[in-house]
Amino acid sequence: MYRLADAVPPHCRALILLAAFCALRFGELAALQRRAIGLEARTVSVRRAYAETRADGLTVKAPKSAAGVRTVAFPASLSEELAHHLAQYAGAGRTGLVFVGARGGVLRRNNFRRIRLRALASTGLGDVHFHDLRHTGNTLAATGGATTRELMHRMGHSSVRAALVYQHLVNGRDHLIADYVDGQIRKVKRPPHGPSDT
């Protein structure tokens, strides 16, 4: 995941990391506003998502189900990355988008797809789909001992079926899951990108 995050433009790096380590969907990430990121609490609140269809174009909506409205803890290793991203790349104000396109508007799936494909070609990582990032986050959480209910919460699913694929929300355990994922990140962590990076 870090090889891919290192290969995308800096304004997309945190998107890769949140997708991979918090198992968020692309539409959820594209619709995130600054107020959804709790740096001190280490949480991301998912309340909306972008959807794009030929008939309706780009629309903002509530997540797919009531379970999609959730707050997910992120690993401590991402705190510096997210603080840097918010300072350098996010839209202004509490409702500014966390991830924006090249011209400051909504980051569109097709535009990001081109970015992802260029990064994959430059790293030789093969055919990694965006959903594979979410799969990584779910697998790490399951490996860390997340129960089926905890996985359902992190994934934003109301059905047990998807969570059972990864196996195993008790209140308070979400940060324990994020801490386990953090330990996995620290094993391969690159130096954080800071304000002095160019």
N, C-alpha and C positions, 0 to 999 in steps of 0.2 A: 504494500500500500504506500509506503514511503517512497519507493522508486517512482511510482506513478505520480504521487503528490509533488515530488521534486521536479518532474518533467512538465507539468502543466504551468501556464503563466501564474505568477504570484497571486493574482486576484482569485484564482480557482483552487489554490492549495488547500485552504481550510474546508472548502466544500467536499473535496475528496476525503479528507480526514474525518469530518462529521458523518459523511455517508458510510464510511467503513467502520468507524468505531462506535457510532450511535444507531446505525441501521436505519437511517432516514431515507425516505423516498426523494427522488429528484424534485417533484412538484412541491413537496413540503419544504425542501431546502431553498428552492427558488422563491418561495413566498415568505420566508422568515424575515421578520422585522427585528431591528435592534433590540426592542423591548422584550423579545422572546429569549434573548441570551442572558442568563444570570451568571456572570463571571465568578462572583463570590460563592454562590450556591452550587456552581458547576452544573447548571441545568440548561436545557433547551426546551422551550414550551412550544409545542406544535398546535396551532389553532386554525391554520388555514393552509391551502395548497393551490398551486396553479395547475390548471388543466388546459390543454390545447387540442381543439378539434377543428376539422375543416369547416364544419357547419357554424360553430360559435366563435372560432378564433381562440384567443387567450382569455381565460376567465379565472377569477379567484373565487374559491369556494371553500366550504368546510371540508375537512378530511372525509375520506370515503365512508366512514362509519363513526359512531359516537366513540368507539375505542380509539379511533385515530387522533382524537383530541387528547393529548397526553403531555406530560413533562418527563423528559428523559435525562438522567445524569450523564455527564460526559467525563472521560478520564482526565485526571489532573494534568497529564502530559499535554493536553490540548489547551490549557488555560492561556499560556503565553502566546500560542499560535492564534487563538481567537482574539485575544486583546490586541495583538498586532494587526490582525485582519480588520477588526472594527475601526482601529485608528487610521488605517491606510486606504481601505478599499470599500467599506460599506457606505450606503447612502446616509445622508445627514438626518438628524433628529431621531426621536424614539420610534417613529414609524418608517424610517428609512430602511430600504432592503439591505439585508446582510450581504447578499450576493447579487451583483449587478453585471450586466453585459458590458461590452467594450465601450458603449456610448452612454453608460449610466442608467440604462433602462432595465427591464426585466431580463434576467438570464434565461434565454430560450433553450429548450432541449436540443433542437437541431444545431444551434450555434455551439453549445457545449459538446455535442457529439463530435463535431469537427476537431475541437480542442483535444478531446479524449483520444481520438484516433491518431492525431499527430503525436501525442505523448506516447501512446502505445507503440507506434512505429519507431520512435526514437529510442525507446528503452528495450525493444525486443520482447516485451511482456506477452505478446500474443493477443488473443481475442478476449479482452476483459470487458464484459458488458457492465453498464452502470449498476444493474441489479446485483451483480457479483460483489460489489462493495457492500451492499446491504446484507448479502449472504455471509460475508466475512464477519460483520458485526454480530449477526445472530449466532454464528458458529462460536465466536469468542465468548459471547455471553453464556451460551449453553455449556461450553467447556469450563467456564468459571462456576458452574453449579446452579445457574438460574433455573428456577422451577418453570413448569409449563405456563403458569399464570404470569410469572415475571417476564417470560419471553413474549407472551401475548401483549403485555403492557408496552414493552420496548418496541415491538414491531407495529403496534397500533392495530392489532387484530382482535375481533370479537369472537372468532372461531378458534377452537382448540387445534383444529387440523393443521394449520400452518406451523404453529408452535411445536407440535409433536415431531415435525420433521427435524427440528434441531434438538428436541428433548429438553428436558427439564429447562399477585404482587403482594408479596408480603411487604407491608410498609417498612421502610428503612433499608431494605436489601438492595434497592436500585443503586445506591452509591457503592455498596460492596461489589456489585457486578462491575460497575465502572472502574473501581480500584483494581480488580483483577485484570480487566482489559488494559489499564494503565501499566501494570507490571509487564504485560506482553509487549506493549509499545516500548517501554524502557529497554528491553532487550535489544532492540534494533534502532533506537531513536537517533535521529540526526540532530545536530545542533539547531536550536530554534532560530527562526528567521526574525531578526530584530530590526529596529528602526535604522541601523547603520547599513543594512544590506541594500545592495543596489540591483 
